[in-house]
Every structure is written in C-alpha cells, then in structure tokens.
Amino acid sequence: MLPLHPALLGQPDYLFSRIEAAAKTEAARRPDRPLLSLGIGDVTLPIAPVAAEAMRTAAAELASKNGQRGYGPAAGYPFLQNAIASQYAELPCPVSPQEITVTAGSKDALGGLFSLFAPEVPVWVCDPAYPAYRAAAEAAGHPVFSLPCREEQDFLPQPEEVKKNGLIVLCTPNNPTGAVMTLTELERWVHFAEASGSMLLVDTAYAAFLTGSSLPRSIYAVPGASRCAIEVGSFSKSDGFTGVRCGWVVVPLATGCAPAWKKWLGSHSNGVSYPVQRAAEAALSPTGLRQRQQALAVYRQNAAGMQEAFRQMGLTCAARRSDCAAPYLWVRCPDEHDSRYWFACLLTECGVICAPGSGFGAQGEGWLRFTAFSSPAVTAKALRRMEHFFSNPF
C-alpha cells in the first residue's frame, strides 16, 4: 500500500462525525427514546418555494431537446455571479461579478483557497472556530496557529496575537460563539493585514442573521479590504441549501491572488450544476429574499426561546448582541466537569445532542454549543427534557 498523507492521518476524526457516532451508539442503547438534536448546525426548514421552482424549471430545461448545457463555466454562470454582485452593491460594497466564483458551498472552497499560498505560509485560525478551517489548512501543508478568542474580549480575535504575517481566517458572526465584529473591529484587521503583509480569509456564512443596519455584512465594507481580503459566502444556512450545496468566493483582482485562483479552479472544478445555480439566483430575487426572512424568523425565535430557557435553568450563555440573532448559543458548562463530560451527560441523561466546546479549539473548553436550527417542536421538547434534568440532576 502506498503511504498516505501524514497531515490527514494525524488529524482527529471530524467533530461532527464523532458526534454522529456517539448519537448512533446512544440511539442503539435507548431505542425507546428518540434523540433530539441541538448539536449539528443543519437546517430543518425546506428551501424557499421560489428556489425549488427555479430548480424544477432548470431541470426540465436540461431535459428538453435544445436545453442540454454540458460543462458549465468553472467560475459559475454569469447570471448568478451578477445576482451575487448585486447583493454586494446594495450593502454597498464594490465587488465585480468577475471577482466572484460560484462554489459547492463555502467548505468546498477552503481547500482550494489554502492551496493558493506556499506551504510555509502560516495560517492563523480563531480559537474556538469551525474545525474545518484548521483541518483544511493542515491538509494543504500549512503550519497552523491559534488566535485565542477569550470571553473577556467578547470572544473576538485580536490582531496583536498574530506574531508573524500569514493567512488569517476570520468568521463573523462566529461559529460557534456567535460573536460579531463591528466595522471598527474589521477596520483594525484590514489595517493590520495591509501593514504586516498578511491576507484575510473571511467567512460570512452567517451574515444573513445580522439584523442591525450598523453591522457590516462583508469585509469589503472597509476601504482597502479588496487589497488584502478574500471572502467566502454560502446559501447553506441562509437559504436551506445544506443539501443543495451552493456558495461563493470573492477573490478581488487587487489581492494579486486571482491568477493563481483561476489556475486552481481550472484544474479542480467543473462548476456547480445549472439547476442549483438557478435555484440560488431565485433565492436572491425579491421573492426569494422575503421567503428567506420567513425561515430565518423561525430560527431566530428558536434562539430567543433557548436563551431564555437556559437562563431559567441557571445556565450562563455568552453575551449576544441584540442586532445579531446568531443561530448558535454558546453556553458555559454547569460545573467544573469538561465539555465532553457534559456532552455525554446530556446525550445519555436527556437524549439531547449538543456539541462540546473543546471540539472547536482549546479555548472552547468549558463551553457547549447548541444550535437553533432544529424545528420549533424539537427545540421545545429538548428544552423540556433539559429543564427536567437540571431540576432533578442525577
């Protein structure tokens, strides 16, 4: 057998794969009690009706005599590039359609983006953060360093923690903490990147959950960001596309990365399917955006109800901005036991799935992540089980 890539062999199993395995074991142990998931951030509401109709129409078009399209453009069809660029223009943020690449979700783009830079370039990842950042950077051969996001700093990373210029991965609103960067905070990062010769990689997967007009939806709200920032976005959480798979990457020409990105794309991607891109275009239409808000309102209501229920249970949630209804609640472990203990405890005693904070990084120890993406009925039932447990522990 040929030797396998050491960076992959050295990684732990993916956090959510481990959660699923533990849940499967518990379901077999207690088949009489259905498990209730507040753990994996997967949407439960259907995609917008206008997006579903666009997908059906596109599929029918491909089945017609003159509708077969073959391979599409690797960077995406112009109709979707233009629709995404129009959303940026409304922010307002200057992004050209030619700087936008349509991808099969933001996660699929990460490996390619990390591959743009020489292996010796350090990658700085927030801690805690979505574990795929570190895994993808390590698989691309980069040394990876942690940017601690501490409670006393509202779980926001600080530029002075970066000891050497490199690729800096930011996510706002953050997964798992829900922390949000203001325009002033993003300006600090842009100024730091330009001064140090670093590049920012900014994940905006949860920008649709921002409700206040004062909070930036894009790094490009900061003047000069187009010289030092690449941005990824996704339809997964905002439009129910977790199973449909569609997102985008903005690689501004001014970064100097566009030629390398074009070469990587040409050899690694045949683009996203035509029906999916038509569905995404429809999701960005006026009707699609209205239907998006109807779905997001359900998740926001879940999050508000969860926060109040946790308060009544005596649990401490990380502070949340009133103008960001992030779909995750970051909850302090009830006592000195670690997050894996409490993950297992809630799973076995309540039949409720959450995510241990340590799975998002060392700074996540002592915390649990709960998702607001379950249905209102499942969310309410899970909270009732937890309320009963914490009023009658062991």
C-alpha positions as a Markdown table, in Angstrom:
| # | Residue | x | y | z |
|---|---|---|---|---|
| 1 | Met | 0.0 | 0.0 | 0.0 |
| 2 | Leu | 1.3 | 3.5 | -0.9 |
| 3 | Pro | 1.9 | 5.8 | 2.1 |
| 4 | Leu | -1.0 | 8.2 | 2.9 |
| 5 | His | -0.8 | 11.9 | 3.5 |
| 6 | Pro | 0.6 | 12.4 | 7.1 |
| 7 | Ala | -1.4 | 15.6 | 7.6 |
| 8 | Leu | -4.6 | 13.7 | 7.1 |
| 9 | Leu | -3.6 | 10.7 | 9.2 |
| 10 | Gly | -2.5 | 12.9 | 12.0 |
| 11 | Gln | -5.9 | 14.7 | 12.3 |
| 12 | Pro | -8.6 | 13.6 | 14.7 |
| 13 | Asp | -11.9 | 12.5 | 13.2 |
| 14 | Tyr | -14.1 | 15.4 | 12.2 |
| 15 | Leu | -16.0 | 16.8 | 15.2 |
| 16 | Phe | -19.5 | 16.2 | 13.8 |
| 17 | Ser | -18.6 | 12.7 | 12.7 |
| 18 | Arg | -17.7 | 11.9 | 16.3 |
| 19 | Ile | -21.0 | 13.5 | 17.5 |
| 20 | Glu | -23.0 | 11.4 | 15.0 |
| 21 | Ala | -21.2 | 8.2 | 16.1 |
| 22 | Ala | -21.9 | 8.9 | 19.8 |
| 23 | Ala | -25.5 | 9.7 | 18.9 |
| 24 | Lys | -25.8 | 6.4 | 17.0 |
| 25 | Thr | -24.5 | 4.5 | 19.9 |
| 26 | Glu | -26.9 | 6.1 | 22.3 |
| 27 | Ala | -29.8 | 5.6 | 20.0 |
| 28 | Ala | -29.0 | 1.8 | 20.0 |
| 29 | Arg | -28.8 | 1.8 | 23.8 |
| 30 | Arg | -32.1 | 3.6 | 24.2 |
| 31 | Pro | -34.3 | 2.8 | 21.2 |
| 32 | Asp | -37.4 | 3.7 | 23.2 |
| 33 | Arg | -36.3 | 7.4 | 23.4 |
| 34 | Pro | -35.8 | 9.4 | 20.2 |
| 35 | Leu | -32.8 | 11.6 | 20.3 |
| 36 | Leu | -33.3 | 15.4 | 19.9 |
| 37 | Ser | -30.6 | 17.3 | 18.1 |
| 38 | Leu | -29.4 | 20.7 | 19.1 |
| 39 | Gly | -25.9 | 19.8 | 18.1 |
| 40 | Ile | -25.2 | 19.8 | 14.4 |
| 41 | Gly | -25.9 | 23.0 | 12.6 |
| 42 | Asp | -28.1 | 21.6 | 9.8 |
| 43 | Val | -31.2 | 23.4 | 8.7 |
| 44 | Thr | -34.6 | 21.8 | 9.1 |
| 45 | Leu | -36.9 | 24.1 | 7.0 |
| 46 | Pro | -37.3 | 23.5 | 3.3 |
| 47 | Ile | -35.6 | 25.7 | 0.7 |
| 48 | Ala | -37.7 | 28.7 | -0.5 |
| 49 | Pro | -40.5 | 27.8 | -2.8 |
| 50 | Val | -39.2 | 30.1 | -5.5 |
| 51 | Ala | -35.8 | 28.4 | -5.4 |
| 52 | Ala | -37.4 | 25.0 | -5.6 |
| 53 | Glu | -39.5 | 26.1 | -8.6 |
| 54 | Ala | -36.4 | 27.5 | -10.3 |
| 55 | Met | -34.6 | 24.2 | -9.8 |
| 56 | Arg | -37.5 | 22.3 | -11.3 |
| 57 | Thr | -37.7 | 24.6 | -14.3 |
| 58 | Ala | -33.9 | 24.4 | -14.9 |
| 59 | Ala | -34.0 | 20.6 | -14.7 |
| 60 | Ala | -36.9 | 20.5 | -17.2 |
| 61 | Glu | -34.9 | 22.8 | -19.5 |
| 62 | Leu | -31.9 | 20.4 | -19.4 |
| 63 | Ala | -34.3 | 17.6 | -20.4 |
| 64 | Ser | -35.5 | 19.4 | -23.4 |
| 65 | Lys | -34.2 | 18.9 | -26.9 |
| 66 | Asn | -32.2 | 22.1 | -27.1 |
| 67 | Gly | -31.6 | 22.6 | -23.4 |
| 68 | Gln | -28.6 | 20.4 | -22.7 |
| 69 | Arg | -25.8 | 22.6 | -21.5 |
| 70 | Gly | -22.8 | 20.3 | -20.9 |
| 71 | Tyr | -20.0 | 21.6 | -18.7 |
| 72 | Gly | -20.7 | 25.0 | -17.3 |
| 73 | Pro | -18.2 | 27.8 | -16.6 |
| 74 | Ala | -15.9 | 26.8 | -13.7 |
| 75 | Ala | -16.4 | 30.1 | -12.0 |
| 76 | Gly | -20.2 | 30.0 | -12.3 |
| 77 | Tyr | -22.8 | 31.2 | -14.7 |
| 78 | Pro | -22.8 | 35.0 | -15.2 |
| 79 | Phe | -26.5 | 35.2 | -14.1 |
| 80 | Leu | -25.6 | 34.0 | -10.6 |
| 81 | Gln | -22.3 | 36.0 | -10.5 |
| 82 | Asn | -24.3 | 39.1 | -11.4 |
| 83 | Ala | -27.0 | 38.3 | -8.8 |
| 84 | Ile | -24.4 | 37.9 | -6.0 |
| 85 | Ala | -22.6 | 41.1 | -7.1 |
| 86 | Ser | -25.9 | 43.0 | -7.0 |
| 87 | Gln | -26.3 | 41.9 | -3.3 |
| 88 | Tyr | -22.8 | 43.3 | -2.6 |
| 89 | Ala | -23.8 | 46.6 | -4.4 |
| 90 | Glu | -26.7 | 47.0 | -2.1 |
| 91 | Leu | -24.5 | 46.8 | 1.1 |
| 92 | Pro | -22.8 | 48.9 | -0.5 |
| 93 | Cys | -19.5 | 47.0 | -1.2 |
| 94 | Pro | -17.6 | 47.2 | -4.5 |
| 95 | Val | -17.4 | 43.7 | -5.9 |
| 96 | Ser | -17.2 | 42.9 | -9.6 |
| 97 | Pro | -19.1 | 39.8 | -11.0 |
| 98 | Gln | -15.7 | 38.7 | -12.5 |
| 99 | Glu | -14.2 | 38.5 | -9.0 |
| 100 | Ile | -16.9 | 36.1 | -7.8 |
| 101 | Thr | -16.6 | 32.3 | -8.1 |
| 102 | Val | -19.7 | 30.1 | -7.5 |
| 103 | Thr | -18.8 | 27.0 | -5.4 |
| 104 | Ala | -20.5 | 24.0 | -3.9 |
| 105 | Gly | -20.7 | 25.7 | -0.6 |
| 106 | Ser | -18.0 | 27.6 | 1.3 |
| 107 | Lys | -16.5 | 24.4 | 2.8 |
| 108 | Asp | -15.6 | 23.0 | -0.6 |
| 109 | Ala | -13.7 | 26.2 | -1.4 |
| 110 | Leu | -11.5 | 26.2 | 1.6 |
| 111 | Gly | -9.0 | 23.6 | 0.4 |
| 112 | Gly | -8.5 | 25.5 | -2.9 |
| 113 | Leu | -8.0 | 28.8 | -1.1 |
| 114 | Phe | -5.4 | 27.4 | 1.3 |
| 115 | Ser | -3.7 | 25.8 | -1.7 |
| 116 | Leu | -3.1 | 29.3 | -3.3 |
| 117 | Phe | -0.4 | 30.1 | -0.8 |
| 118 | Ala | 3.0 | 28.5 | -0.4 |
| 119 | Pro | 3.1 | 25.7 | 2.3 |
| 120 | Glu | 5.4 | 27.7 | 4.5 |
| 121 | Val | 2.8 | 30.5 | 4.9 |
| 122 | Pro | 1.4 | 30.3 | 8.4 |
| 123 | Val | -2.4 | 30.2 | 8.8 |
| 124 | Trp | -3.9 | 31.8 | 11.9 |
| 125 | Val | -7.3 | 30.4 | 12.9 |
| 126 | Cys | -9.6 | 31.7 | 15.6 |
| 127 | Asp | -10.0 | 29.5 | 18.7 |
| 128 | Pro | -12.7 | 28.5 | 19.1 |
| 129 | Ala | -13.8 | 28.2 | 15.5 |
| 130 | Tyr | -15.3 | 25.9 | 12.9 |
| 131 | Pro | -12.9 | 22.9 | 12.9 |
| 132 | Ala | -12.8 | 22.6 | 9.1 |
| 133 | Tyr | -10.6 | 25.7 | 8.9 |
| 134 | Arg | -7.7 | 24.1 | 10.7 |
| 135 | Ala | -8.2 | 20.7 | 9.1 |
| 136 | Ala | -8.2 | 22.2 | 5.5 |
| 137 | Ala | -5.1 | 24.4 | 6.2 |
| 138 | Glu | -3.2 | 21.4 | 7.7 |
| 139 | Ala | -4.1 | 19.2 | 4.7 |
| 140 | Ala | -2.7 | 21.9 | 2.4 |
| 141 | Gly | 0.6 | 21.7 | 4.3 |
| 142 | His | 0.5 | 24.9 | 6.3 |
| 143 | Pro | 1.6 | 25.5 | 9.8 |
| 144 | Val | -1.5 | 26.5 | 11.8 |
| 145 | Phe | -1.6 | 28.7 | 14.8 |
| 146 | Ser | -4.4 | 29.6 | 17.1 |
| 147 | Leu | -5.9 | 33.1 | 17.6 |
| 148 | Pro | -7.4 | 32.9 | 21.1 |
| 149 | Cys | -10.9 | 34.4 | 21.4 |
| 150 | Arg | -11.4 | 35.0 | 25.1 |
| 151 | Glu | -14.6 | 35.7 | 27.0 |
| 152 | Glu | -13.2 | 38.9 | 28.5 |
| 153 | Gln | -12.7 | 40.2 | 24.9 |
| 154 | Asp | -16.2 | 39.1 | 23.8 |
| 155 | Phe | -14.8 | 36.1 | 22.0 |
| 156 | Leu | -13.2 | 38.3 | 19.3 |
| 157 | Pro | -9.7 | 37.7 | 18.0 |
| 158 | Gln | -7.1 | 40.5 | 18.5 |
| 159 | Pro | -4.6 | 41.5 | 15.8 |
| 160 | Glu | -1.7 | 41.7 | 18.3 |
| 161 | Glu | -2.0 | 37.9 | 18.8 |
| 162 | Val | -0.6 | 37.4 | 15.3 |
| 163 | Lys | 3.1 | 37.0 | 15.7 |
| 164 | Lys | 4.0 | 36.5 | 12.0 |
| 165 | Asn | 2.4 | 37.6 | 8.8 |
| 166 | Gly | 0.3 | 35.0 | 7.1 |
| 167 | Leu | -3.2 | 34.0 | 6.1 |
| 168 | Ile | -5.7 | 35.0 | 8.9 |
| 169 | Val | -9.1 | 33.2 | 8.9 |
| 170 | Leu | -12.0 | 35.2 | 10.4 |
| 171 | Cys | -15.7 | 34.4 | 10.7 |
| 172 | Thr | -18.3 | 36.9 | 11.6 |
| 173 | Pro | -20.8 | 36.1 | 13.0 |
| 174 | Asn | -18.6 | 33.4 | 14.5 |
| 175 | Asn | -19.4 | 29.8 | 14.7 |
| 176 | Pro | -19.6 | 28.6 | 17.5 |
| 177 | Thr | -19.7 | 31.6 | 19.8 |
| 178 | Gly | -22.0 | 34.0 | 17.8 |
| 179 | Ala | -19.5 | 36.8 | 18.3 |
| 180 | Val | -19.8 | 39.6 | 15.7 |
| 181 | Met | -17.2 | 42.1 | 14.5 |
| 182 | Thr | -18.2 | 45.8 | 14.2 |
| 183 | Leu | -17.0 | 47.9 | 11.4 |
| 184 | Thr | -14.3 | 49.4 | 13.7 |
| 185 | Glu | -13.1 | 45.9 | 14.5 |
| 186 | Leu | -12.9 | 44.9 | 10.9 |
| 187 | Glu | -11.0 | 48.1 | 10.1 |
| 188 | Arg | -8.4 | 47.1 | 12.6 |
| 189 | Trp | -7.9 | 43.8 | 10.9 |
| 190 | Val | -7.7 | 45.4 | 7.4 |
| 191 | His | -5.2 | 47.9 | 8.6 |
| 192 | Phe | -3.2 | 45.2 | 10.3 |
| 193 | Ala | -3.2 | 43.0 | 7.2 |
| 194 | Glu | -2.0 | 45.8 | 5.0 |
| 195 | Ala | 0.7 | 46.9 | 7.4 |
| 196 | Ser | 2.0 | 43.3 | 8.0 |
| 197 | Gly | 1.7 | 41.9 | 4.5 |
| 198 | Ser | -0.9 | 39.4 | 5.6 |
| 199 | Met | -4.1 | 38.2 | 3.8 |
| 200 | Leu | -7.5 | 37.9 | 5.4 |
| 201 | Leu | -9.8 | 35.0 | 4.6 |
| 202 | Val | -13.3 | 36.0 | 5.9 |
| 203 | Asp | -16.2 | 33.6 | 6.2 |
| 204 | Thr | -19.6 | 35.3 | 6.1 |
| 205 | Ala | -21.8 | 32.2 | 6.2 |
| 206 | Tyr | -24.0 | 33.6 | 8.9 |
| 207 | Ala | -24.2 | 37.3 | 7.8 |
| 208 | Ala | -27.9 | 36.8 | 7.0 |
| 209 | Phe | -28.6 | 36.5 | 10.7 |
| 210 | Leu | -27.4 | 40.1 | 11.3 |
| 211 | Thr | -30.5 | 42.3 | 12.0 |
| 212 | Gly | -28.9 | 45.7 | 12.7 |
| 213 | Ser | -28.0 | 48.0 | 9.9 |
| 214 | Ser | -24.9 | 49.2 | 11.7 |
| 215 | Leu | -23.1 | 45.8 | 11.5 |
| 216 | Pro | -21.1 | 45.1 | 8.3 |
| 217 | Arg | -22.2 | 42.1 | 6.2 |
| 218 | Ser | -18.9 | 42.0 | 4.3 |
| 219 | Ile | -15.2 | 42.7 | 4.9 |
| 220 | Tyr | -15.4 | 44.9 | 1.8 |
| 221 | Ala | -17.4 | 47.5 | 3.8 |
| 222 | Val | -13.9 | 48.5 | 4.9 |
| 223 | Pro | -12.0 | 50.7 | 2.4 |
| 224 | Gly | -8.8 | 48.9 | 1.2 |
| 225 | Ala | -10.1 | 45.4 | 2.1 |
| 226 | Ser | -10.1 | 44.5 | -1.6 |
| 227 | Arg | -6.3 | 44.6 | -1.5 |
| 228 | Cys | -5.9 | 42.2 | 1.4 |
| 229 | Ala | -9.1 | 40.1 | 1.9 |
| 230 | Ile | -10.7 | 37.1 | 0.3 |
| 231 | Glu | -14.3 | 36.4 | 1.3 |
| 232 | Val | -16.4 | 33.2 | 1.2 |
| 233 | Gly | -20.2 | 33.1 | 1.5 |
| 234 | Ser | -22.9 | 30.4 | 1.5 |
| 235 | Phe | -26.5 | 29.8 | 0.8 |
| 236 | Ser | -26.5 | 26.8 | 3.2 |
| 237 | Lys | -27.7 | 28.4 | 6.4 |
| 238 | Ser | -29.5 | 31.4 | 5.0 |
| 239 | Asp | -31.5 | 29.6 | 2.3 |
| 240 | Gly | -31.6 | 26.0 | 3.4 |
| 241 | Phe | -29.0 | 24.8 | 0.9 |
| 242 | Thr | -27.1 | 22.5 | 3.2 |
| 243 | Gly | -28.1 | 19.5 | 1.0 |
| 244 | Val | -28.3 | 21.5 | -2.2 |
| 245 | Arg | -24.7 | 22.9 | -1.9 |
| 246 | Cys | -24.0 | 26.4 | -3.3 |
| 247 | Gly | -21.8 | 29.2 | -2.1 |
| 248 | Trp | -19.3 | 31.7 | -3.5 |
| 249 | Val | -15.8 | 33.1 | -3.2 |
| 250 | Val | -14.7 | 36.7 | -3.8 |
| 251 | Val | -11.1 | 36.9 | -4.9 |
| 252 | Pro | -10.5 | 40.6 | -5.7 |
| 253 | Leu | -8.1 | 41.4 | -8.5 |
| 254 | Ala | -6.3 | 43.8 | -6.2 |
| 255 | Thr | -5.2 | 40.9 | -3.9 |
| 256 | Gly | -3.0 | 39.6 | -6.7 |
| 257 | Cys | -4.4 | 36.1 | -6.0 |
| 258 | Ala | -6.8 | 35.9 | -8.9 |
| 259 | Pro | -4.4 | 34.4 | -11.5 |
| 260 | Ala | -3.5 | 31.6 | -9.1 |
| 261 | Trp | -7.1 | 31.0 | -8.2 |
| 262 | Lys | -8.1 | 30.8 | -11.8 |
| 263 | Lys | -5.5 | 28.2 | -12.4 |
| 264 | Trp | -6.5 | 26.1 | -9.4 |
| 265 | Leu | -10.2 | 26.4 | -10.4 |
| 266 | Gly | -9.5 | 25.3 | -14.0 |
| 267 | Ser | -7.8 | 22.1 | -12.8 |
| 268 | His | -10.0 | 21.2 | -9.8 |
| 269 | Ser | -13.6 | 22.2 | -10.6 |
| 270 | Asn | -16.2 | 21.8 | -13.3 |
| 271 | Gly | -18.5 | 24.3 | -11.5 |
| 272 | Val | -21.8 | 23.9 | -9.7 |
| 273 | Ser | -24.8 | 22.4 | -11.6 |
| 274 | Tyr | -27.0 | 24.6 | -13.6 |
| 275 | Pro | -30.3 | 23.8 | -11.7 |
| 276 | Val | -28.6 | 24.6 | -8.4 |
| 277 | Gln | -27.3 | 27.9 | -9.7 |
| 278 | Arg | -30.7 | 28.8 | -11.0 |
| 279 | Ala | -32.1 | 28.0 | -7.5 |
| 280 | Ala | -29.5 | 30.2 | -5.9 |
| 281 | Glu | -30.3 | 33.0 | -8.3 |
| 282 | Ala | -34.0 | 32.7 | -7.4 |
| 283 | Ala | -33.1 | 32.8 | -3.7 |
| 284 | Leu | -31.6 | 36.2 | -4.2 |
| 285 | Ser | -34.7 | 37.6 | -6.0 |
| 286 | Pro | -37.1 | 39.9 | -4.1 |
| 287 | Thr | -39.5 | 37.0 | -3.6 |
| 288 | Gly | -36.6 | 34.7 | -2.5 |
| 289 | Leu | -35.3 | 37.2 | 0.0 |
| 290 | Arg | -38.7 | 37.6 | 1.5 |
| 291 | Gln | -39.1 | 33.8 | 1.8 |
| 292 | Arg | -35.6 | 33.7 | 3.3 |
| 293 | Gln | -36.6 | 36.1 | 6.1 |
| 294 | Gln | -39.7 | 33.9 | 6.9 |
| 295 | Ala | -37.4 | 30.9 | 7.5 |
| 296 | Leu | -34.8 | 32.9 | 9.4 |
| 297 | Ala | -37.5 | 34.3 | 11.7 |
| 298 | Val | -38.2 | 30.7 | 12.9 |
| 299 | Tyr | -34.6 | 30.1 | 13.8 |
| 300 | Arg | -34.3 | 33.5 | 15.5 |
| 301 | Gln | -37.4 | 32.7 | 17.6 |
| 302 | Asn | -35.8 | 29.3 | 18.4 |
| 303 | Ala | -32.6 | 31.0 | 19.6 |
| 304 | Ala | -34.5 | 33.6 | 21.7 |
| 305 | Gly | -36.6 | 30.8 | 23.4 |
| 306 | Met | -33.5 | 28.8 | 24.0 |
| 307 | Gln | -31.6 | 31.7 | 25.6 |
| 308 | Glu | -34.5 | 32.3 | 28.0 |
| 309 | Ala | -34.9 | 28.6 | 28.8 |
| 310 | Phe | -31.2 | 28.3 | 29.6 |
| 311 | Arg | -31.4 | 31.3 | 31.8 |
| 312 | Gln | -34.2 | 29.8 | 33.8 |
| 313 | Met | -32.2 | 26.6 | 34.1 |
| 314 | Gly | -29.4 | 28.6 | 35.7 |
| 315 | Leu | -27.1 | 28.2 | 32.7 |
| 316 | Thr | -24.9 | 31.0 | 31.5 |
| 317 | Cys | -24.9 | 32.0 | 27.8 |
| 318 | Ala | -22.2 | 34.1 | 26.2 |
| 319 | Ala | -23.4 | 37.6 | 25.7 |
| 320 | Arg | -25.4 | 38.1 | 22.5 |
| 321 | Arg | -25.8 | 41.4 | 20.6 |
| 322 | Ser | -29.4 | 42.5 | 20.2 |
| 323 | Asp | -28.8 | 43.2 | 16.5 |
| 324 | Cys | -27.4 | 39.7 | 15.7 |
| 325 | Ala | -29.7 | 36.7 | 16.1 |
| 326 | Ala | -26.9 | 34.2 | 15.6 |
| 327 | Pro | -28.2 | 30.6 | 15.2 |
| 328 | Tyr | -25.8 | 29.2 | 17.9 |
| 329 | Leu | -25.9 | 29.6 | 21.6 |
| 330 | Trp | -22.6 | 29.3 | 23.5 |
| 331 | Val | -23.3 | 28.0 | 26.9 |
| 332 | Arg | -20.9 | 27.6 | 29.8 |
| 333 | Cys | -20.7 | 24.1 | 31.3 |
| 334 | Pro | -22.7 | 24.0 | 34.6 |
| 335 | Asp | -19.7 | 22.9 | 36.7 |
| 336 | Glu | -16.0 | 22.0 | 36.7 |
| 337 | His | -16.6 | 19.0 | 34.5 |
| 338 | Asp | -15.3 | 19.5 | 31.0 |
| 339 | Ser | -17.4 | 19.9 | 27.8 |
| 340 | Arg | -17.0 | 16.3 | 26.7 |
| 341 | Tyr | -18.4 | 15.2 | 30.0 |
| 342 | Trp | -21.4 | 17.5 | 29.7 |
| 343 | Phe | -21.9 | 16.5 | 26.0 |
| 344 | Ala | -22.1 | 12.8 | 27.1 |
| 345 | Cys | -24.2 | 13.6 | 30.1 |
| 346 | Leu | -26.9 | 15.5 | 28.1 |
| 347 | Leu | -26.8 | 12.8 | 25.5 |
| 348 | Thr | -27.3 | 9.9 | 27.9 |
| 349 | Glu | -29.5 | 11.5 | 30.6 |
| 350 | Cys | -31.7 | 13.7 | 28.4 |
| 351 | Gly | -31.3 | 12.3 | 24.9 |
| 352 | Val | -30.3 | 15.8 | 23.7 |
| 353 | Ile | -27.4 | 16.3 | 21.3 |
| 354 | Cys | -25.2 | 19.3 | 21.6 |
| 355 | Ala | -21.6 | 20.0 | 20.7 |
| 356 | Pro | -18.7 | 20.0 | 23.1 |
| 357 | Gly | -16.8 | 23.3 | 23.1 |
| 358 | Ser | -13.4 | 21.6 | 23.1 |
| 359 | Gly | -14.2 | 20.3 | 19.6 |
| 360 | Phe | -13.8 | 23.9 | 18.3 |
| 361 | Gly | -10.5 | 24.5 | 19.9 |
| 362 | Ala | -8.7 | 24.6 | 23.3 |
| 363 | Gln | -10.4 | 28.0 | 24.1 |
| 364 | Gly | -13.7 | 26.3 | 23.7 |
| 365 | Glu | -13.2 | 24.1 | 26.7 |
| 366 | Gly | -15.7 | 24.7 | 29.4 |
| 367 | Trp | -18.5 | 25.6 | 26.9 |
| 368 | Leu | -21.2 | 23.8 | 24.9 |
| 369 | Arg | -22.7 | 24.8 | 21.6 |
| 370 | Phe | -26.4 | 24.5 | 20.9 |
| 371 | Thr | -27.9 | 25.1 | 17.5 |
| 372 | Ala | -31.2 | 26.9 | 16.9 |
| 373 | Phe | -31.7 | 25.1 | 13.5 |
| 374 | Ser | -34.0 | 22.4 | 14.8 |
| 375 | Ser | -37.7 | 22.6 | 14.3 |
| 376 | Pro | -39.6 | 24.6 | 17.0 |
| 377 | Ala | -41.3 | 21.4 | 18.2 |
| 378 | Val | -38.0 | 19.5 | 18.6 |
| 379 | Thr | -36.4 | 22.6 | 20.2 |
| 380 | Ala | -39.2 | 22.9 | 22.7 |
| 381 | Lys | -39.1 | 19.2 | 23.6 |
| 382 | Ala | -35.3 | 19.2 | 24.0 |
| 383 | Leu | -35.6 | 22.2 | 26.3 |
| 384 | Arg | -38.3 | 20.5 | 28.4 |
| 385 | Arg | -36.0 | 17.4 | 28.8 |
| 386 | Met | -33.1 | 19.6 | 29.9 |
| 387 | Glu | -35.3 | 21.6 | 32.3 |
| 388 | His | -36.4 | 18.4 | 34.0 |
| 389 | Phe | -32.9 | 17.2 | 34.2 |
| 390 | Phe | -31.5 | 20.3 | 35.8 |
| 391 | Ser | -34.3 | 20.5 | 38.3 |
| 392 | Asn | -33.7 | 16.8 | 39.2 |
| 393 | Pro | -30.0 | 16.2 | 38.4 |
| 394 | Phe | -28.9 | 12.6 | 38.9 |
